[in-house]
Each structure stands twice: as C-alpha cells, then as structure tokens.
C-alpha cells in the first residue's frame, strides 16, 4: 500500500513539475514569437495577456496529453523495467 501511494505521489509531482515547465516554455515562446499583428492575423482575435496565457495553457495541456498517450502505447515490460529496475553503478 505504501509503495503504491509513494509511486502515485511521485508521478503526480513529476507530471505537475513537467507540465509547469512546458507551460512556462510555451509562454516564453508566445511572448518572443508572437506580436499583436501576427496574433490577430492567425486567430482573428486581438492580442492580450489573457489570450497569450490561454494559448500557452492549451499548448502545455495538449503536449501533456500527447505524452500520456505516447506512454500508454509503450509495452508493459519496457515501462515496468524503466520504473522498477535499478541500474548498478559498477558498469
């Protein structure tokens, strides 16, 4: 039971940290690459901080979902070996 709770907690923290990192990278990219005129041409909406935040949130969410789907397609043996096998330092 304790092992399952620790694994679930570790996975939750890991996904949250990486989601935040992808969100911040998408936000930085949006501010660096999009100006008001380009944004309005691409989206037919006026440029605003809220729209940029929304775009970064959507990008991070889709990237996280895509990563989860990709991980779900992995073979169970490969996933189990990556999660539960400890490599020795002797190699």
Order of alpha helices (4+ residues) and beta strands (2+ residues): alpha-alpha-alpha-alpha
